[in-house]
Amino acid sequence: MLRRLHRLRVSLLPLAVHVGSLVPLAILLWDFATDRLTANPIQEVQLRTGRYALILLVLSLACSPVSRMLRLPRVQSLRRPLGLYAFMYAGLHLLNFVAIDYGFDPGLIGEGIFEKRYVLLGFASFLALLPLAVTSTRGWMKRLGRNWQRLHWLVYLASVLAIAHFALQVKADLSRPVLFAVAVTVLMIARLPVVRRTANRFGGSLRRLLP
């Protein structure tokens, strides 16, 4: 019975990821349709899409350590959809900036990118995510071989740039950017060989205690 419950929980993980990733978008669209996006809707859309992208990006980074520590290989498979949803929100974040806020005006967009540091960092983060999204398929994985894994280390660069972008944008309250920075730092440390070995031993003991 316990094994069946465990299998059910594991099989529901992909569904939970899709639903959990799309619900914020549904709420955003609902708030837009019902005129609930505060007095500055463009800024509110910008803040929400950026925050959702960063949350999903960090969750995608957490998949590998959690999968190894708890010996749950199915969790590793969640990294791809979480990363793609993060890219989707990052794309909406950029689209809101270039289309709604700047009206596709090349002059204004160029001015915003090169004169405002937080805009430049956000744009650089999106560019770092772009090749990861393009090469996320199994076909690209086979074509690139070992280089695929090396390429996907760009996710950490994208995360650092996104956090810096967030920190410069909020200016006053840095509590959330600092929280994201701590989370990404911990996840980067978790990839060190000595940390991985220790976590795997601890995870094996912990996994045996779980139903």
C-alpha positions as CSV (number, residue, x, y, z in Angstrom):
1,M,0.0,0.0,0.0
2,L,2.8,2.4,0.9
3,R,4.6,1.6,-2.3
4,R,1.4,2.3,-4.3
5,L,1.0,5.7,-2.6
6,H,4.6,6.5,-3.3
7,R,4.2,5.6,-7.0
8,L,1.1,7.8,-7.1
9,R,2.9,10.8,-5.6
10,V,5.7,10.4,-8.1
11,S,3.4,10.0,-11.1
12,L,1.6,13.2,-10.1
13,L,4.8,15.2,-10.0
14,P,4.8,16.2,-13.7
15,L,1.1,17.2,-13.5
16,A,1.8,19.3,-10.4
17,V,4.7,21.1,-12.2
18,H,2.5,21.9,-15.3
19,V,-0.4,23.1,-13.2
20,G,1.8,25.0,-10.7
21,S,3.7,26.7,-13.5
22,L,0.6,27.8,-15.4
23,V,-1.6,28.9,-12.5
24,P,0.4,32.2,-12.1
25,L,-0.2,33.0,-15.7
26,A,-3.9,32.3,-15.4
27,I,-4.1,34.6,-12.4
28,L,-2.2,37.3,-14.3
29,L,-4.5,37.0,-17.2
30,W,-7.6,37.1,-15.0
31,D,-6.3,40.2,-13.1
32,F,-5.6,41.8,-16.4
33,A,-9.1,41.0,-17.7
34,T,-10.8,42.3,-14.5
35,D,-8.6,45.4,-14.2
36,R,-6.9,44.3,-11.0
37,L,-3.3,45.0,-12.0
38,T,-2.9,48.0,-9.7
39,A,-2.6,51.6,-10.9
40,N,0.5,50.7,-13.0
41,P,-0.4,47.5,-14.9
42,I,2.7,47.5,-17.1
43,Q,5.0,47.6,-14.0
44,E,2.9,44.9,-12.3
45,V,3.1,42.6,-15.3
46,Q,6.8,43.2,-15.4
47,L,7.3,42.4,-11.7
48,R,5.2,39.3,-11.7
49,T,6.6,37.7,-14.9
50,G,10.1,38.4,-13.7
51,R,9.4,36.9,-10.3
52,Y,7.8,33.8,-11.7
53,A,10.7,33.2,-14.1
54,L,13.2,33.4,-11.3
55,I,11.3,31.1,-9.0
56,L,10.9,28.4,-11.7
57,L,14.6,28.8,-12.7
58,V,15.7,28.2,-9.1
59,L,13.3,25.2,-8.8
60,S,14.8,23.7,-12.0
61,L,18.3,24.0,-10.5
62,A,17.1,22.2,-7.4
63,C,15.9,19.1,-9.3
64,S,19.3,17.5,-9.7
65,P,20.4,17.8,-6.0
66,V,17.0,16.7,-4.7
67,S,16.9,13.8,-7.2
68,R,20.4,12.5,-6.0
69,M,19.8,13.1,-2.3
70,L,16.4,11.4,-2.1
71,R,17.2,8.8,-4.8
72,L,14.2,10.0,-6.8
73,P,15.2,9.9,-10.5
74,R,11.8,11.1,-11.6
75,V,12.5,14.5,-10.0
76,Q,15.4,14.9,-12.4
77,S,13.0,14.8,-15.3
78,L,11.2,17.8,-14.0
79,R,14.2,20.0,-14.7
80,R,13.3,20.4,-18.3
81,P,9.7,21.6,-18.0
82,L,10.5,23.9,-15.1
83,G,13.3,25.4,-17.2
84,L,11.1,25.9,-20.2
85,Y,8.4,27.5,-18.1
86,A,11.0,29.8,-16.6
87,F,12.0,30.7,-20.1
88,M,8.4,31.3,-21.1
89,Y,7.9,33.8,-18.2
90,A,11.3,35.4,-19.0
91,G,10.1,35.8,-22.6
92,L,6.8,37.4,-21.4
93,H,8.9,39.6,-19.2
94,L,11.0,40.8,-22.1
95,L,8.0,41.1,-24.4
96,N,6.2,43.3,-21.9
97,F,9.3,45.6,-21.9
98,V,9.9,45.9,-25.6
99,A,6.2,45.8,-26.8
100,I,4.0,47.3,-24.1
101,D,6.4,49.6,-22.3
102,Y,8.6,50.7,-25.2
103,G,6.2,50.1,-28.1
104,F,8.8,48.2,-30.2
105,D,10.7,51.5,-30.6
106,P,14.4,50.5,-31.4
107,G,15.7,53.8,-30.2
108,L,14.0,53.6,-26.8
109,I,14.8,49.9,-26.5
110,G,18.5,50.5,-27.2
111,E,18.6,53.4,-24.8
112,G,16.9,51.3,-22.1
113,I,19.4,48.4,-22.6
114,F,22.6,50.4,-22.7
115,E,21.8,53.2,-20.3
116,K,20.1,51.2,-17.5
117,R,22.2,48.6,-15.8
118,Y,19.3,46.5,-14.6
119,V,17.8,46.3,-18.1
120,L,21.2,45.2,-19.6
121,L,21.5,42.5,-16.9
122,G,18.0,41.3,-17.6
123,F,18.6,41.2,-21.3
124,A,21.9,39.3,-20.8
125,S,20.1,36.8,-18.6
126,F,17.5,36.1,-21.3
127,L,20.2,35.7,-24.0
128,A,21.9,33.1,-21.7
129,L,18.6,31.2,-21.4
130,L,17.9,31.3,-25.1
131,P,20.4,28.6,-26.2
132,L,19.3,26.4,-23.3
133,A,15.7,26.5,-24.4
134,V,16.6,25.9,-28.0
135,T,18.8,22.8,-27.1
136,S,16.4,21.3,-24.5
137,T,15.2,18.6,-26.8
138,R,16.5,15.0,-26.9
139,G,17.6,15.6,-30.5
140,W,19.9,18.4,-29.5
141,M,21.1,16.4,-26.5
142,K,22.3,13.7,-28.9
143,R,23.9,16.1,-31.3
144,L,25.9,18.0,-28.7
145,G,26.9,14.9,-26.6
146,R,29.0,16.0,-23.7
147,N,28.9,19.6,-24.9
148,W,25.2,19.7,-24.0
149,Q,26.0,19.4,-20.3
150,R,28.7,22.1,-20.6
151,L,26.3,24.4,-22.5
152,H,23.6,24.0,-19.8
153,W,26.0,25.3,-17.1
154,L,24.8,28.7,-18.6
155,V,21.8,28.3,-16.4
156,Y,23.8,29.4,-13.4
157,L,25.1,32.5,-15.3
158,A,21.5,33.3,-16.3
159,S,20.4,32.9,-12.6
160,V,23.1,35.2,-11.3
161,L,22.4,37.8,-14.0
162,A,18.6,37.6,-13.2
163,I,19.2,38.0,-9.5
164,A,21.4,41.1,-10.1
165,H,18.7,42.4,-12.4
166,F,16.1,41.9,-9.7
167,A,18.2,43.5,-7.0
168,L,18.9,46.7,-9.1
169,Q,15.3,46.9,-10.0
170,V,13.8,46.8,-6.5
171,K,16.6,49.0,-5.0
172,A,15.1,49.4,-1.5
173,D,13.9,46.0,-0.3
174,L,16.7,43.5,-1.1
175,S,15.3,40.7,1.0
176,R,13.9,38.7,-1.9
177,P,16.9,39.1,-4.2
178,V,19.2,38.0,-1.3
179,L,17.0,35.0,-0.7
180,F,17.3,34.0,-4.3
181,A,21.1,34.6,-4.2
182,V,21.4,32.3,-1.2
183,A,19.4,29.6,-2.8
184,V,21.4,29.6,-6.0
185,T,24.7,29.7,-4.0
186,V,23.6,26.7,-2.0
187,L,22.7,24.8,-5.2
188,M,26.0,25.7,-6.8
189,I,27.9,24.4,-3.7
190,A,25.8,21.2,-3.9
191,R,27.4,20.4,-7.2
192,L,30.9,20.3,-5.7
193,P,32.1,16.7,-5.7
194,V,32.8,16.5,-2.0
195,V,29.4,18.0,-1.2
196,R,27.7,15.6,-3.6
197,R,29.3,12.5,-2.0
198,T,28.3,13.6,1.5
199,A,24.8,14.5,0.4
200,N,24.4,11.2,-1.4
201,R,25.4,9.3,1.7
202,F,23.0,11.3,3.8
203,G,20.3,11.0,1.2
204,G,20.6,7.3,1.1
205,S,20.0,7.1,4.8
206,L,17.2,9.5,4.6
207,R,15.6,7.8,1.7
208,R,15.4,4.5,3.6
209,L,13.4,6.2,6.3
210,L,10.8,7.5,3.8
211,P,7.7,5.3,2.9
